[in-house]
Amino acid sequence: LRKEYLDTINESWGKSQETWIDLWAIPTWYITKVQDGEVNFERTRLAPLAGARAFLLSKRAVERFLCFEKGERIGTMIGFDLPLKINLENLVRYHSGFFGFSVDYSEPIIYRRNGFVGIAKIGELVDPFYSATDEGPVITSSIEVVCFDQKTFEVKWAPLQYVFRHRYEGKLLRFNLRTGRSVAVTPAHSLFVVKNGRVCVAAASEIRRGDYLVGSRNVPQTPSGNPTVDLLEFFSGSDSEGITLRGIPREGIARGLIDRRNSWRDWWWRSKGVIPLASAHLLPKEVSRKARISYKGCRSDLPTKLEVDAAVARLLGYYVAEGHAQVKPGQSYRIVFTLGKKDEHILNEIVATLIERFGITASIHQHGGGGNRVSFSHRLLAELFTRWVGTGAGNKRVPSIILNSPPKIRGEFLRAWVEGDYGVTVSPALMNDIMYMLLMEGCVGTTSRWRYTEPIVIEGRHVSSRLRKQLKFPRPADILDRDFSFRRRRRSEPLFPAAELPSTLKQLYTHPSHLSSWKRGVNPRLLEELRSKLSTLAEYAGSSAKNIEEARHDGFYRTSMGMYIVRSDDKIQATQLLIDLPRTLRGIEDLTESGLAFFEVLDIEPVDPTSEFVYDVSVPGAENFLAGFGGVFCHNTGVGKSNLTSSLVRMAAKSEEDLTIVIFDVAGEYAVHLVDLLASGGRILTNELIEDAGQFYNSQAIPESL
């Protein structure tokens, strides 16, 4: 380029008497002011005007502008013969913080293992990786969690790299959010908040009422058919004494299979075509699959595989709403549905499903003042229901098999539960499951809590009133409408909050002050108005300046002058603020169209931890996970400085492929997560005595000290 430029000059000057030279420069966004012979520099947001005069700075002015007088010399500025000195202290950034970044044991987390979705307390999910007293990080890749990409805002499943727990004795902070969501974390744990048009990370201790935390508007799903439960596997994992397989051809049972020492007993079982369930694994699969599961006194055997179709899903929904189990192990196994006098259609459906799907005839008798009870005895179904749903009204859950069903099956379960309980439960875990299940439908549910103020008397007994959770959105009446779409938007959809728009965009709105207190999200109508105002500003730029009379009738022109546009002689020019504004608006549009939801913080309360440990998980590349009641994105702040270092290296390596990074790791602390980066040609130089590869890996990936 330099040669071409010089050739052009030589050719032009050789043909003409005119002498010229062009200069190219990049604006620094500073202006110079000379006062009393001294040059001063001030920041400006005005773009240089075309045709404006340009002044070459003196050597002294350049030195004053670029050089730090007491700094370190790093080179010489070509053309000025000036030593370039910089302030190293201003370039180096230090990181400090607490090392207690974690979530309470009891906070729910949605996860996926081997393609099977589950919801559990984070402590229950993580504890199996540890012995009773251990703490620290444990590497694992067997679990996936829901996270979001911090660049594209895509909500997705991603595998963990490690789980983490450590002891903690202080108070936690519980954030209660609009829509009924909540999460309890240590004060130093980071959550995602919205500030000035951006999603950023903030320590829990810095978050205040009125701030907005970030959650999800969906949980990604993969298409699937109706799930099938392997009842052989299901019951073999429990106390299977007394449970048998029936309907096996005699020739399908090998001699001595049941009892080698007692030939008569062995013959008796074989002649009946029956074997204990505990011996089922000894049969060929094609034989065991054709048999049926039973027990002594059973009149309705079950197949070895049970398809969870719409009828079974609705039966489970009714059981969650109105059912309970009366179980005395080894004696009686009874399932009871308690229904009101207005629930005759539910009664008829339960009775019909039991006969058609399981061949069970239920008993019906009156209960209380006009109510009815439907009951039946069946050991296998009693165990199936209690293990899937739980026991006791306060402990009920959405069966995991329902979470892993297609939308139609999940919808039938939800409708049955709503028909029975009308969206009210005393089980926090059940309502949490419902909230996550709604996210699978792309619906952000809303719940509230309340308690009866009047005394409750049931059959002459005073019953204490428990805290209840009620589904507010979708409304129960809408759920029962089969034409209802879970993806339908509502007026209070948790979109990007208008109050958190950048001030540069707020000023475009007709009434900017209204947006600061507006509780609604950035809707299409607001976006369209901002686009329209931006288009008008673009038309001003480059046009002729308006005279006083014209400007008097254009309020937007007058209020934009100086901030978005400036006058240069008789022309209007865009400021740098206006030049950058379309990109700012695109960023807001990306957030409003993303899968993220934004929830206002209504209350923050200190609470005690529910365990001696607090917990965290690491998602490489995303460093966040969906957890808490109803789903809130928690930032994975990892294990402190080592995690910060690895995150920095990952981000730097992505943005600059040829970058060379050197880490001086004196304590063997910073190499967490770095081993997997070495595939691209990295090296580790160590003065440790390494006996084998396993020891070397552990020394780098799982340091003893943090």
C-alpha positions in Angstrom: 0.0 0.0 0.0 2.8 2.4 0.8 4.5 1.7 -2.5 1.3 2.2 -4.4 0.7 5.5 -2.6 4.1 6.8 -3.3 3.8 5.8 -7.0 0.5 7.7 -7.2 2.1 10.8 -5.7 5.1 10.6 -8.1 2.9 10.1 -11.1 0.5 12.9 -10.2 3.2 15.4 -9.2 5.1 14.7 -12.5 2.1 15.6 -14.6 0.9 18.7 -12.8 2.1 21.9 -11.1 -0.2 21.1 -8.2 1.3 19.6 -5.0 -0.9 17.6 -2.7 -0.9 14.9 0.0 -3.7 13.0 1.8 -3.6 11.9 5.4 -5.6 9.1 6.9 -6.3 9.1 10.7 -8.4 7.2 13.2 -10.4 9.4 15.6 -9.3 9.1 19.3 -12.5 10.8 20.5 -10.4 13.5 22.2 -10.3 17.2 21.4 -7.4 19.5 22.2 -7.8 22.8 24.0 -4.9 25.3 24.3 -5.0 27.7 27.3 -2.1 29.8 28.4 0.2 27.9 26.0 -0.7 24.6 27.6 -2.4 21.8 25.6 -5.2 19.9 27.4 -7.2 16.9 26.1 -10.9 16.3 26.7 -13.1 13.3 25.8 -15.9 13.9 23.3 -18.6 11.9 21.6 -18.7 14.1 18.5 -17.5 12.5 15.3 -15.0 14.7 13.3 -16.9 16.7 10.7 -16.1 16.3 7.0 -14.3 19.4 5.8 -13.2 20.5 9.2 -9.6 21.7 9.7 -7.1 19.2 11.0 -4.1 20.3 13.0 -0.8 18.4 13.4 0.3 18.2 17.0 3.7 19.3 18.1 6.1 16.8 19.5 5.4 18.1 23.0 1.7 17.7 22.6 2.0 14.1 21.3 4.2 13.2 24.3 1.7 14.8 26.6 -1.2 12.9 25.0 0.4 9.4 24.6 3.1 9.0 27.2 3.0 8.4 30.9 5.7 10.5 32.4 6.8 8.1 35.1 5.9 5.0 33.2 7.9 2.1 31.8 9.5 2.5 28.4 8.3 -0.1 25.9 9.6 1.3 22.7 10.0 4.4 20.5 7.3 6.3 18.5 8.3 6.3 14.8 8.3 9.8 13.3 8.6 11.7 16.6 11.6 9.9 18.1 9.8 9.8 21.4 10.2 7.1 24.1 6.8 5.4 24.4 6.1 5.1 28.2 3.1 3.4 29.6 1.6 3.0 33.1 1.7 -0.8 33.8 -0.4 -0.5 36.9 -3.3 0.8 34.7 -3.0 -2.2 32.4 -2.9 -4.9 35.0 -6.2 -6.0 36.4 -6.4 -7.9 39.7 -9.1 -10.3 40.7 -10.2 -10.9 44.3 -13.2 -12.4 45.8 -14.7 -14.9 48.3 -14.4 -18.6 47.9 -17.9 -19.6 48.9 -19.8 -19.5 45.6 -22.5 -22.0 45.9 -26.2 -23.0 46.0 -28.1 -24.4 49.0 -28.5 -28.2 49.2 -32.3 -28.1 48.8 -32.4 -26.0 45.6 -34.0 -27.9 42.7 -32.0 -28.5 39.6 -33.2 -30.0 36.3 -30.7 -32.5 34.8 -30.4 -35.2 32.1 -28.5 -38.5 32.5 -28.3 -40.9 29.6 -31.1 -39.0 27.9 -33.5 -39.3 30.8 -34.7 -36.0 32.4 -35.0 -35.6 36.1 -35.5 -32.9 38.8 -33.8 -33.3 42.1 -32.3 -31.2 45.0 -28.8 -30.2 43.9 -27.5 -31.8 47.0 -29.1 -35.2 46.2 -27.7 -35.0 42.7 -24.1 -34.2 43.8 -23.7 -36.1 47.1 -23.4 -39.6 45.5 -20.0 -38.4 44.0 -18.6 -38.0 47.5 -18.0 -40.0 50.7 -19.5 -38.6 53.9 -16.9 -36.0 54.7 -15.3 -35.2 51.3 -15.5 -31.8 49.6 -14.0 -30.1 46.6 -14.4 -30.7 42.8 -15.1 -34.1 41.3 -14.8 -34.6 37.5 -17.8 -36.0 35.7 -19.3 -36.0 32.2 -22.3 -38.2 32.9 -24.8 -35.4 33.6 -26.2 -32.6 31.5 -27.9 -29.4 32.7 -29.8 -26.6 31.1 -27.7 -23.5 30.4 -27.6 -20.5 28.0 -24.9 -19.3 25.6 -23.8 -15.9 26.8 -23.1 -14.7 23.3 -26.1 -16.0 21.4 -28.5 -16.4 24.4 -29.5 -19.8 23.1 -31.0 -22.0 25.9 -29.6 -25.6 25.6 -28.5 -28.8 27.3 -24.8 -29.1 28.0 -22.6 -31.6 29.8 -21.0 -30.9 33.2 -17.2 -31.0 33.6 -17.3 -31.3 37.4 -19.5 -31.1 40.5 -18.4 -29.3 43.6 -19.4 -29.0 47.2 -17.8 -27.4 50.3 -18.7 -26.7 53.9 -20.4 -23.4 54.7 -21.7 -22.0 58.1 -23.0 -18.6 57.3 -26.4 -17.2 56.2 -27.7 -17.7 52.7 -29.7 -15.1 50.7 -33.0 -16.2 49.3 -34.3 -14.2 46.3 -38.1 -14.2 45.9 -39.1 -13.2 42.4 -42.1 -12.2 40.5 -44.0 -15.3 39.1 -43.3 -17.1 42.4 -39.7 -18.2 41.6 -37.0 -18.2 44.2 -33.4 -19.3 44.7 -31.1 -19.5 47.8 -27.4 -18.9 47.4 -24.3 -17.9 49.4 -23.8 -14.1 49.4 -20.8 -14.4 47.2 -22.5 -16.6 44.6 -23.1 -14.8 41.2 -26.5 -14.6 39.5 -27.3 -13.0 36.1 -29.0 -9.6 36.2 -30.0 -7.0 33.7 -28.2 -3.7 33.8 -28.4 -0.8 31.2 -29.5 -3.1 28.4 -27.1 -5.9 29.1 -27.1 -9.3 30.8 -24.3 -9.3 33.3 -23.1 -11.1 36.4 -23.5 -9.8 39.9 -22.7 -11.2 43.3 -25.8 -12.0 45.3 -24.8 -9.5 48.0 -24.9 -6.7 45.4 -28.4 -7.5 44.1 -31.3 -5.3 45.3 -35.1 -5.3 45.2 -36.3 -4.2 41.9 -33.4 -5.7 40.0 -34.2 -8.4 37.4 -32.7 -11.9 37.5 -32.4 -14.0 34.4 -34.3 -17.3 33.9 -35.5 -19.4 30.9 -38.7 -19.4 28.8 -38.2 -23.0 27.8 -36.4 -26.3 28.4 -35.3 -27.8 25.1 -36.9 -31.1 24.2 -36.2 -33.9 21.8 -39.1 -35.6 20.0 -40.1 -39.0 21.5 -42.9 -41.5 21.5 -44.9 -42.7 24.5 -42.5 -44.0 27.1 -42.5 -47.7 28.1 -41.6 -48.8 31.6 -39.7 -52.1 32.0 -41.6 -53.5 35.0 -39.2 -56.4 35.4 -36.4 -53.9 36.0 -38.6 -51.6 38.1 -39.7 -54.3 40.6 -36.4 -56.2 40.7 -34.8 -53.1 42.2 -37.2 -53.2 45.2 -38.2 -55.8 47.8 -39.3 -58.4 45.3 -40.1 -61.1 47.8 -43.5 -62.6 47.0 -43.5 -61.1 43.4 -43.6 -63.7 40.7 -43.6 -64.2 36.9 -46.5 -66.2 35.6 -47.5 -67.7 32.3 -44.1 -69.2 31.4 -44.2 -72.4 29.3 -43.0 -75.4 31.4 -40.3 -76.1 28.8 -39.1 -72.5 29.2 -38.0 -73.1 32.7 -34.8 -75.2 33.0 -34.6 -78.0 35.6 -33.1 -76.8 38.8 -33.6 -73.2 37.9 -35.7 -72.5 41.0 -34.4 -75.0 43.6 -31.6 -77.4 42.8 -31.6 -79.0 46.2 -35.4 -79.7 46.3 -36.5 -81.4 43.1 -40.1 -81.6 44.2 -40.3 -77.9 44.9 -38.5 -77.1 41.6 -41.0 -79.4 39.8 -44.0 -77.7 41.4 -43.0 -74.2 40.4 -42.2 -75.4 36.8 -45.5 -77.2 36.5 -47.4 -74.0 37.4 -45.3 -71.9 34.9 -44.3 -69.6 37.7 -40.9 -68.5 39.0 -39.9 -65.9 41.7 -39.1 -62.5 40.2 -35.7 -62.6 41.7 -34.9 -65.5 39.3 -36.3 -63.8 36.2 -32.8 -62.8 35.0 -32.0 -66.5 34.5 -34.6 -66.9 31.8 -34.1 -66.1 28.2 -35.3 -62.6 27.4 -37.9 -63.8 24.8 -39.4 -66.1 27.5 -39.5 -63.5 30.3 -41.0 -60.8 28.1 -44.1 -63.0 27.3 -44.8 -63.6 31.0 -46.8 -61.5 33.3 -45.9 -60.0 36.7 -48.0 -61.2 39.7 -48.0 -61.9 43.4 -49.9 -64.2 45.7 -53.6 -63.3 45.7 -53.3 -61.1 42.6 -56.3 -61.2 40.3 -55.0 -58.8 37.7 -51.4 -59.5 36.5 -49.3 -56.8 34.9 -47.4 -57.1 31.6 -43.6 -56.9 31.8 -43.7 -53.7 29.9 -46.2 -50.9 30.6 -46.8 -48.1 28.0 -47.6 -44.8 29.6 -50.3 -43.5 27.2 -52.9 -40.8 27.7 -55.1 -43.0 29.9 -52.3 -43.9 32.3 -51.0 -40.3 32.4 -54.5 -39.1 33.4 -54.8 -41.8 36.1 -51.4 -40.6 37.5 -52.6 -37.0 37.4 -55.8 -37.8 39.3 -53.7 -39.8 41.8 -51.4 -36.8 42.4 -54.4 -34.6 42.9 -56.8 -36.8 44.8 -55.1 -40.1 45.7 -53.2 -41.6 48.5 -51.9 -45.1 49.4 -52.6 -47.2 52.5 -49.7 -49.6 52.6 -48.8 -52.1 55.3 -45.9 -54.0 53.8 -46.6 -57.7 53.6 -50.3 -57.2 54.6 -52.2 -54.7 52.5 -51.7 -52.4 49.6 -54.6 -50.1 48.9 -55.0 -47.1 46.6 -57.7 -44.6 47.4 -59.1 -41.6 45.4 -61.2 -39.1 47.5 -63.5 -37.1 45.2 -66.1 -34.4 45.8 -69.8 -34.7 44.8 -69.1 -32.6 41.7 -66.4 -35.0 40.5 -68.6 -37.7 39.1 -66.9 -37.5 35.7 -63.5 -38.1 37.3 -64.9 -41.0 39.3 -66.3 -42.6 36.1 -63.0 -42.1 34.2 -60.9 -43.6 37.0 -63.1 -46.7 37.2 -63.1 -47.1 33.4 -59.3 -46.8 33.1 -58.7 -49.3 35.9 -60.9 -51.9 34.1 -59.7 -51.2 30.5 -56.0 -50.9 31.2 -55.4 -53.1 34.2 -58.5 -55.4 34.5 -59.1 -54.1 38.0 -62.6 -53.5 39.4 -62.6 -50.7 41.9 -64.9 -50.2 44.9 -67.0 -47.1 45.3 -68.5 -45.9 48.6 -69.7 -42.6 50.0 -67.4 -40.4 52.0 -68.2 -37.4 54.1 -71.0 -35.0 53.2 -71.8 -36.2 49.6 -68.3 -37.2 48.5 -67.1 -40.5 47.2 -64.1 -42.7 47.5 -62.8 -45.0 44.8 -60.4 -47.7 46.1 -58.7 -50.9 45.0 -56.1 -53.2 46.3 -53.1 -54.1 44.1 -49.5 -54.4 45.5 -47.8 -53.7 42.2 -49.7 -50.5 41.3 -49.5 -49.3 44.9 -45.7 -49.7 44.7 -45.6 -48.1 41.3 -47.6 -45.1 42.3 -45.8 -44.4 45.6 -42.4 -44.7 44.1 -43.3 -42.5 41.2 -45.4 -39.9 43.1 -44.2 -40.1 46.7 -46.3 -40.5 49.9 -48.1 -37.8 51.8 -49.7 -34.8 50.3 -46.7 -32.6 51.2 -44.2 -34.8 49.4 -45.9 -35.6 46.1 -44.0 -35.1 42.8 -44.6 -35.3 39.0 -43.5 -38.8 38.0 -40.2 -38.7 36.2 -41.8 -40.9 33.5 -44.2 -38.0 32.7 -41.3 -35.5 32.4 -39.8 -37.8 29.7 -43.1 -38.2 27.8 -44.1 -36.3 24.6 -46.1 -33.1 25.0 -49.5 -34.8 24.5 -48.9 -37.1 27.4 -47.6 -34.3 29.7 -50.6 -32.3 28.8 -53.0 -35.1 29.7 -51.3 -35.5 33.1 -51.5 -31.8 33.7 -55.2 -31.5 32.8 -56.1 -34.4 35.1 -54.1 -32.9 38.0 -55.8 -29.5 37.4 -59.3 -31.2 37.2 -58.7 -32.8 40.6 -56.9 -30.1 42.6 -57.5 -27.0 40.4 -53.9 -26.1 40.5 -53.4 -26.1 44.2 -51.0 -28.2 46.2 -49.3 -28.3 49.6 -46.2 -29.9 48.1 -43.5 -27.3 47.1 -41.7 -30.0 45.1 -44.8 -30.8 43.1 -45.3 -27.2 42.1 -41.7 -26.8 41.2 -42.0 -29.9 38.9 -45.1 -28.3 37.3 -43.2 -25.1 36.7 -40.3 -26.9 35.0 -42.7 -29.1 33.0 -44.4 -25.9 31.7 -41.0 -24.7 30.6 -40.8 -27.9 28.5 -44.0 -26.6 26.7 -42.4 -23.2 26.2 -44.6 -21.6 28.9 -43.4 -19.5 31.8 -45.7 -20.5 34.7 -46.7 -18.3 37.6 -47.5 -19.4 41.1 -48.5 -17.8 44.4 -48.7 -19.0 48.0 -51.4 -18.7 50.6 -52.7 -20.2 53.8 -56.2 -20.6 55.2 -56.9 -18.0 57.9 -60.0 -19.8 59.3 -59.8 -23.0 61.4 -60.2 -26.2 59.3 -62.3 -29.0 60.6 -62.4 -32.4 58.8 -64.7 -35.1 60.2 -64.7 -33.4 63.6 -60.9 -33.0 63.7 -59.1 -29.6 63.7 -56.5 -29.7 61.0 -53.6 -27.2 60.9 -53.5 -25.1 57.8 -50.4 -25.7 55.6 -48.9 -23.2 53.2 -50.4 -23.8 49.8 -49.0 -23.1 46.3 -51.4 -22.2 43.6 -50.8 -22.2 39.8 -51.8 -18.7 38.6 -50.7 -18.9 35.0 -51.7 -20.7 32.9 -55.1 -20.4 34.5 -56.6 -23.8 35.4 -59.7 -23.0 33.3 -57.4 -22.4 30.3 -55.5 -25.7 30.8 -58.8 -27.6 30.8 -59.6 -26.0 27.4 -58.1 -28.5 24.9 -57.7 -25.7 22.3 -55.4 -23.8 24.7 -51.9 -23.3 23.5 -49.2 -23.3 26.2 -47.0 -21.1 24.0 -49.6 -18.3 23.9 -48.1 -15.1 25.2 -49.7 -13.2 28.0 -49.7 -9.5 28.8 -47.3 -9.9 31.7 -44.9 -12.1 29.7 -41.4 -11.8 31.4 -39.7 -10.2 28.5 -36.7 -7.9 28.7 -37.7 -5.2 31.1 -38.3 -1.8 29.5 -37.0 -0.2 32.7 -33.5 -1.6 32.0 -33.2 -0.3 28.4 -30.0 1.7 27.9 -30.6 5.4 28.5 -29.5 6.2 24.9 -32.6 4.2 23.7 -34.9 5.4 26.4 -34.4 9.0 25.2 -35.9 8.0 21.8 -39.2 7.1 23.5 -42.0 9.6 23.5 -42.1 9.7 27.3 -38.6 8.5 28.5 -39.4 8.9 32.2 -42.3 6.5 31.9 -39.9 3.6 30.9 -37.9 3.9 34.1 -40.9 2.8 36.2 -42.5 0.6 33.6 -42.9 -3.0 34.9 -43.7 -4.4 31.5 -41.3 -6.0 29.0 -40.0 -4.6 25.7 -42.8 -5.6 23.5 -43.0 -5.4 19.6 -44.9 -2.1 19.8 -42.2 -0.5 21.8 -39.5 -1.9 19.5 -41.3 -0.6 16.5 -41.5 2.9 18.0 -37.7 2.8 18.7 -37.0 1.7 15.1 -39.2 4.5 13.8 -37.4 7.1 15.8 -34.0 5.7 14.8 -35.1 5.9 11.2 -36.1 9.5 11.6 -32.7 10.4 13.1 -31.0 8.7 10.2 -33.0 10.9 7.8 -31.8 14.0 9.8 -28.2 13.0 9.4 -26.7 14.5 6.2 -29.8 16.7 5.6 -29.8 20.5 5.6 -30.2 22.1 9.0 -33.6 23.5 9.7 -34.3 27.1 10.3 -35.9 28.4 13.5 -39.4 28.2 12.2 -39.0 24.6 10.9 -37.3 23.5 14.1 -40.1 25.0 16.2 -42.6 22.5 14.7 -40.3 19.5 15.1 -39.9 18.7 18.8 -37.9 15.5 18.2 -35.4 17.4 16.1 -34.9 19.9 18.9 -34.5 17.4 21.7 -32.2 15.2 19.6 -29.8 18.1 18.8 -26.5 17.8 20.7 -27.1 14.2 21.8 -27.8 12.3 18.6 -27.2 15.0 15.9 -25.1 18.1 15.7 -25.1 21.1 13.3 -22.1 21.8 11.1 -22.6 25.0 9.2 -25.8 24.3 7.2 -25.6 20.5 7.5 -26.7 18.0 10.2 -24.2 15.3 11.2 -24.7 12.2 13.3 -22.8 12.0 16.6 -20.9 8.8 17.5 -23.8 8.0 19.9 -26.2 7.8 17.0 -23.7 5.9 14.8 -23.6 3.2 17.6 -27.3 3.2 18.3 -28.4 0.6 15.7 -26.0 -1.9 17.1 -27.4 -1.2 20.6 -31.0 -1.7 19.4 -30.0 -5.0 17.7 -28.6 -6.2 21.0 -32.0 -5.5 22.7 -33.8 -7.2 19.9 -31.6 -10.3 20.3 -32.5 -10.4 24.0 -36.2 -10.0 23.4 -36.3 -12.7 20.8 -34.1 -15.1 22.9 -35.2 -17.9 25.2 -34.4 -15.9 28.3 -36.9 -14.7 30.8 -36.5 -11.8 33.2 -37.9 -11.8 36.7 -38.1 -8.9 39.1 -36.7 -9.3 42.6 -39.5 -8.7 45.1 -37.8 -9.6 48.3 -34.4 -10.8 49.6 -34.3 -12.6 52.9 -31.4 -14.2 54.9 -32.0 -17.9 55.5 -30.2 -20.8 57.2 -28.6 -23.4 54.9 -30.3 -26.8 55.0 -27.1 -28.8 55.0 -23.5 -28.4 56.2 -22.5 -28.3 52.5 -23.3 -25.9 49.7 -23.1 -26.9 46.0 -22.0 -25.9 42.5 -21.6 -27.5 39.0 -19.4 -26.4 36.1 -20.5 -26.2 32.5 -17.5 -25.6 30.2 -18.0 -22.7 27.8 -21.3 -21.5 29.4 -20.5 -21.5 33.1 -24.2 -21.3 34.2 -27.0 -23.6 35.0 -30.8 -23.5 35.6 -31.7 -24.2 39.2 -33.9 -22.9 42.0 -37.7 -23.1 42.4 -39.2 -22.6 39.0 -35.8 -22.0 37.3 -33.3 -19.2 37.6 -29.9 -19.1 35.9 -27.0 -19.4 38.4 -23.5 -18.4 37.4 -20.9 -21.1 37.9 -18.2 -19.2 39.8 -16.3 -22.4 40.2 -13.5 -23.0 42.6 -12.1 -19.5 42.7 -8.9 -18.2 41.0 -8.2 -21.4 39.1 -11.6 -21.3 37.5 -11.2 -17.6 36.6 -7.8 -18.4 34.9 -9.3 -21.3 32.9 -12.2 -19.1 31.8 -9.9 -16.3 30.7 -7.7 -18.8 28.7 -10.8 -20.3 27.0 -12.2 -16.9 26.0 -8.8 -15.6 24.8 -8.1 -18.8 22.8 -11.4 -18.5 21.1 -10.9 -14.9 20.1 -7.2 -15.1 19.0 -6.1 -18.5 17.7 -2.4 -17.5 17.4 -2.3 -16.2 20.9 0.5 -17.5 23.1 -0.4 -17.9 26.8 2.1 -18.6 29.6 0.8 -19.6 33.0 3.2 -19.7 36.0 1.4 -22.1 38.3 3.5 -22.1 41.5 1.0 -23.9 43.7 -0.4 -26.4 41.2 -3.7 -24.5 41.5 -4.4 -22.8 38.2 -4.3 -25.8 36.0 -7.9 -26.8 36.7 -9.6 -27.4 33.4 -6.5 -26.6 31.3 -5.5 -30.2 30.5 -8.1 -30.4 27.8 -6.7 -27.3 26.1 -3.4 -29.0 25.5 -4.7 -30.9 22.4 -4.0 -27.8 20.4 -0.2 -27.9 20.9 0.2 -26.8 24.5 2.8 -27.9 26.9 3.1 -28.3 30.6 6.6 -28.0 32.1 6.7 -29.3 35.7 9.4 -29.9 38.3 7.2 -32.5 40.1 8.2 -36.1 40.1 5.5 -37.8 38.1 5.3 -41.6 38.5 2.4 -42.2 36.1 0.0 -40.5 33.7 -2.9 -40.8 36.2 -1.0 -39.0 38.9 0.1 -36.3 36.5 -3.5 -35.7 35.4 -4.8 -35.6 38.9 -2.1 -33.1 39.9 -3.2 -30.8 37.2 -7.0 -31.3 37.0 -7.8 -31.8 40.7 -5.4 -29.8 42.8 -5.5 -30.5 46.6 -5.5 -26.9 47.6 -7.7 -24.1 46.2 
